[in-house]
Amino acid sequence: SPRCCLSLQEVGPTMVGDEHSDPSLMSFLGATKRHMLGNHFWEYYVNDAPRVVLNKLESCGYRVVSMTGVGQTLVWCLHKE
């Protein structure tokens, strides 16, 4: 099942999920659930840098499939077999 990580900066915070994300995986990542003013959805984030999050996800069997930049945001798509 694919997962995406978003980062507004290279040092954090790192967005790691939405309201439909696996709660046990979000707990493993140490993520906090929040609702940002103006958004119609909840998101999970961590204060860790993306490289720390990606290393944790790799230890769970996720692999980076692609990466792109969207303005000031970096997006990584991962897959777990």
BATI-610818 format. One line per field, with one value per atom (N, C-alpha, C): residue number from 1; residue in one letter; x, y, z; atom name. Coordinates in Angstrom, 2 decimals. Atoms other than C-alpha are relative to their C-alpha. Last residue first. Example, Ala and Ser with C-alpha at 12.3 -4.5 7.8 and 13.67 -1.06 7.14 Angstrom:
<recs>
num: (2,2,2,1,1,1)
residu: (S,S,S,A,A,A)
xx: (-0.82,13.67,-0.77,0.89,12.30,0.90)
yy: (-1.19,-1.06,1.09,-1.19,-4.50,1.20)
zz: (-0.06,7.14,0.73,0.00,7.80,0.00)
atome: (N,CA,C,N,CA,C)
</recs>
This chain:
<recs>
num: (81,81,81,80,80,80,79,79,79,78,78,78,77,77,77,76,76,76,75,75,75,74,74,74,73,73,73,72,72,72,71,71,71,70,70,70,69,69,69,68,68,68,67,67,67,66,66,66,65,65,65,64,64,64,63,63,63,62,62,62,61,61,61,60,60,60,59,59,59,58,58,58,57,57,57,56,56,56,55,55,55,54,54,54,53,53,53,52,52,52,51,51,51,50,50,50,49,49,49,48,48,48,47,47,47,46,46,46,45,45,45,44,44,44,43,43,43,42,42,42,41,41,41,40,40,40,39,39,39,38,38,38,37,37,37,36,36,36,35,35,35,34,34,34,33,33,33,32,32,32,31,31,31,30,30,30,29,29,29,28,28,28,27,27,27,26,26,26,25,25,25,24,24,24,23,23,23,22,22,22,21,21,21,20,20,20,19,19,19,18,18,18,17,17,17,16,16,16,15,15,15,14,14,14,13,13,13,12,12,12,11,11,11,10,10,10,9,9,9,8,8,8,7,7,7,6,6,6,5,5,5,4,4,4,3,3,3,2,2,2,1,1,1)
residu: (E,E,E,K,K,K,H,H,H,L,L,L,C,C,C,W,W,W,V,V,V,L,L,L,T,T,T,Q,Q,Q,G,G,G,V,V,V,G,G,G,T,T,T,M,M,M,S,S,S,V,V,V,V,V,V,R,R,R,Y,Y,Y,G,G,G,C,C,C,S,S,S,E,E,E,L,L,L,K,K,K,N,N,N,L,L,L,V,V,V,V,V,V,R,R,R,P,P,P,A,A,A,D,D,D,N,N,N,V,V,V,Y,Y,Y,Y,Y,Y,E,E,E,W,W,W,F,F,F,H,H,H,N,N,N,G,G,G,L,L,L,M,M,M,H,H,H,R,R,R,K,K,K,T,T,T,A,A,A,G,G,G,L,L,L,F,F,F,S,S,S,M,M,M,L,L,L,S,S,S,P,P,P,D,D,D,S,S,S,H,H,H,E,E,E,D,D,D,G,G,G,V,V,V,M,M,M,T,T,T,P,P,P,G,G,G,V,V,V,E,E,E,Q,Q,Q,L,L,L,S,S,S,L,L,L,C,C,C,C,C,C,R,R,R,P,P,P,S,S,S)
xx: (0.50,5.18,-0.58,-0.37,5.44,-0.60,0.80,5.48,0.52,-0.61,6.68,-0.95,0.98,5.90,0.73,-0.55,8.09,-1.16,0.93,6.87,0.72,-0.58,8.96,-0.96,0.31,7.15,0.69,-0.92,8.50,-0.17,-0.26,6.87,1.05,1.17,5.98,0.13,0.18,9.16,-1.21,0.14,9.24,-0.09,-0.14,10.18,-0.14,-0.27,9.43,0.08,0.33,9.20,0.30,0.33,10.88,-0.22,-1.05,10.77,-0.46,0.40,8.72,1.22,0.17,9.68,-0.45,1.29,9.17,-0.25,-0.13,12.88,-1.29,-0.80,12.48,0.14,0.88,9.67,0.74,0.94,11.98,-0.91,-0.75,14.73,-0.91,-0.25,12.23,0.79,1.26,11.04,0.21,0.26,14.62,-1.27,-0.94,15.44,-0.20,0.45,12.25,0.94,-0.36,13.43,-0.46,-1.23,11.61,0.21,-0.99,8.93,1.33,-1.07,6.26,0.95,-1.32,2.95,0.96,-0.98,-0.44,1.34,-1.29,-3.15,0.83,-0.99,-6.84,1.28,-0.49,-9.01,0.96,1.19,-11.09,0.39,0.01,-8.17,-1.26,0.19,-8.71,0.02,1.06,-7.27,-0.07,-0.47,-4.98,-1.18,0.87,-6.34,0.44,0.42,-3.83,-0.91,1.09,-2.80,-0.43,1.09,0.62,-1.05,0.74,3.12,-1.12,0.08,5.61,-0.78,-0.75,6.49,0.02,-1.40,5.41,0.88,-0.55,2.18,1.48,-0.16,1.44,0.60,-1.17,2.08,0.26,-1.18,-0.33,1.28,-0.36,-2.96,1.25,-0.08,-2.91,0.45,-1.26,-3.73,-0.08,0.25,-7.32,1.25,0.91,-7.13,-0.29,1.27,-4.06,-0.91,1.25,-0.43,-1.21,-0.16,3.27,-1.31,1.35,3.62,0.10,0.27,7.21,-1.43,0.70,7.99,-0.23,1.25,10.77,-0.82,-0.28,14.46,-1.27,-0.86,14.26,0.26,-1.40,11.29,0.83,-0.05,7.61,1.42,-0.80,7.81,0.01,-0.14,5.33,0.88,-0.53,5.51,0.14,-0.68,3.37,0.47,0.02,2.33,0.72,-0.86,1.50,-0.18,0.84,0.00,0.88)
yy: (1.22,-4.93,-0.95,1.15,-1.48,-1.24,1.19,1.51,-1.09,1.25,5.08,-1.16,1.07,8.40,-1.30,1.32,11.34,-0.98,1.12,14.93,-1.29,1.21,18.07,-1.14,1.29,21.38,-1.12,0.18,24.87,-1.35,-1.26,24.87,-0.20,-0.78,21.24,1.33,-1.26,19.17,0.73,-1.19,15.54,1.22,-1.21,12.11,1.17,-1.23,8.62,1.17,0.27,4.98,1.23,-1.19,5.23,-0.41,-0.43,1.87,1.22,-0.93,0.84,0.39,0.64,-2.29,0.89,0.71,-1.10,-0.66,1.09,-0.13,-0.82,1.06,1.89,-1.19,0.73,3.85,-1.13,0.78,4.81,-0.84,1.10,5.87,-0.89,0.99,7.93,-1.19,0.69,9.68,-1.08,0.82,10.56,-0.82,1.13,11.77,-0.94,1.08,13.88,-1.20,-0.27,15.89,-1.18,0.56,15.13,0.46,-1.09,17.48,-0.48,0.17,14.93,1.17,-0.57,15.40,-0.39,0.44,13.75,0.62,0.52,15.56,-0.45,0.12,16.36,-0.56,1.34,17.53,0.08,0.81,20.49,-1.44,1.31,22.90,-0.76,-0.15,26.58,-1.31,-0.94,26.41,0.16,-1.35,23.39,0.87,-0.58,20.27,1.45,-1.39,18.20,0.41,-0.33,14.60,1.44,-0.69,14.08,0.38,-1.08,11.59,0.53,-1.05,9.54,1.21,-1.17,7.50,1.13,0.41,4.29,1.19,0.09,6.04,-0.37,-1.39,7.02,0.04,-0.53,3.41,1.44,0.64,2.17,0.48,-0.57,4.74,-0.64,1.08,3.64,0.57,0.74,6.77,-1.03,1.41,7.82,-0.87,0.59,11.21,-1.47,-0.72,12.11,-0.74,0.71,11.07,0.91,1.43,11.85,-0.75,0.54,15.63,-1.47,0.90,16.46,-0.52,1.26,19.45,-0.82,0.30,19.51,1.26,0.33,20.01,-0.35,1.18,19.94,-0.43,-0.39,22.26,-1.27,-1.40,22.03,0.53,-0.83,18.26,1.43,-1.36,15.76,0.78,-0.91,12.02,1.36,-1.21,9.71,0.80,-1.05,6.12,1.20,-1.18,3.37,0.97,-1.19,0.00,1.24)
zz: (0.65,-0.73,1.02,-0.82,0.83,-0.65,0.17,-1.47,0.93,-0.42,-0.99,-0.21,0.03,-2.62,0.29,0.26,-1.56,-0.02,-0.15,-1.84,-0.36,0.58,-1.30,0.29,-0.61,-0.71,-0.75,-1.13,-1.46,0.68,-0.68,-4.90,1.08,0.37,-5.64,0.73,-0.71,-5.63,-0.54,0.82,-6.65,0.89,-0.78,-5.32,-0.96,0.73,-6.57,0.96,1.40,-5.53,-0.84,0.77,-2.11,-1.46,0.91,-0.33,-0.77,1.06,2.70,-0.83,1.29,4.65,-1.14,0.03,8.22,-1.35,-0.97,8.63,0.09,0.62,5.42,0.94,0.90,7.09,-0.72,-0.81,9.97,-0.90,-0.60,7.55,0.84,1.05,5.54,0.52,0.28,8.70,-1.05,-1.19,9.74,-0.22,0.04,6.20,1.18,0.90,6.19,-0.01,1.39,9.23,-0.87,0.55,12.45,-1.44,0.07,13.85,-0.57,-0.98,13.03,-0.15,0.26,11.22,1.11,-0.99,10.86,-0.38,0.48,8.93,1.19,-1.07,9.37,-0.60,-0.33,6.49,1.19,-0.27,5.30,0.34,0.65,5.53,0.39,1.44,6.31,-0.75,0.36,9.83,-1.52,0.30,10.13,-0.44,1.02,11.81,-0.19,-0.15,13.74,-1.15,0.91,14.42,0.25,-0.67,16.01,-1.04,0.64,14.63,0.89,-1.00,16.65,-0.48,0.47,13.56,1.04,0.17,15.31,-0.42,-1.36,16.40,-0.06,-0.44,12.77,1.41,0.70,11.75,0.43,-0.60,14.44,-0.68,-1.30,13.44,0.63,-0.99,9.76,1.35,-0.13,7.76,1.13,0.33,6.96,0.17,-0.99,8.72,-0.25,-0.10,6.67,0.97,0.24,6.80,0.08,0.24,7.22,-0.26,0.01,7.07,-0.40,1.10,7.96,0.14,-0.29,10.14,-1.26,-0.70,9.38,0.15,-1.40,8.48,0.78,-0.08,4.68,1.43,-0.15,4.77,0.07,0.39,3.82,0.07,-0.86,3.84,-0.52,0.49,2.52,0.96,-1.01,2.97,-0.64,0.44,0.89,1.20,-1.02,1.47,-0.59,0.12,-1.00,1.15,0.00,0.00,0.00)
atome: (N,CA,C,N,CA,C,N,CA,C,N,CA,C,N,CA,C,N,CA,C,N,CA,C,N,CA,C,N,CA,C,N,CA,C,N,CA,C,N,CA,C,N,CA,C,N,CA,C,N,CA,C,N,CA,C,N,CA,C,N,CA,C,N,CA,C,N,CA,C,N,CA,C,N,CA,C,N,CA,C,N,CA,C,N,CA,C,N,CA,C,N,CA,C,N,CA,C,N,CA,C,N,CA,C,N,CA,C,N,CA,C,N,CA,C,N,CA,C,N,CA,C,N,CA,C,N,CA,C,N,CA,C,N,CA,C,N,CA,C,N,CA,C,N,CA,C,N,CA,C,N,CA,C,N,CA,C,N,CA,C,N,CA,C,N,CA,C,N,CA,C,N,CA,C,N,CA,C,N,CA,C,N,CA,C,N,CA,C,N,CA,C,N,CA,C,N,CA,C,N,CA,C,N,CA,C,N,CA,C,N,CA,C,N,CA,C,N,CA,C,N,CA,C,N,CA,C,N,CA,C,N,CA,C,N,CA,C,N,CA,C,N,CA,C,N,CA,C,N,CA,C,N,CA,C,N,CA,C,N,CA,C,N,CA,C,N,CA,C,N,CA,C,N,CA,C,N,CA,C,N,CA,C)
</recs>
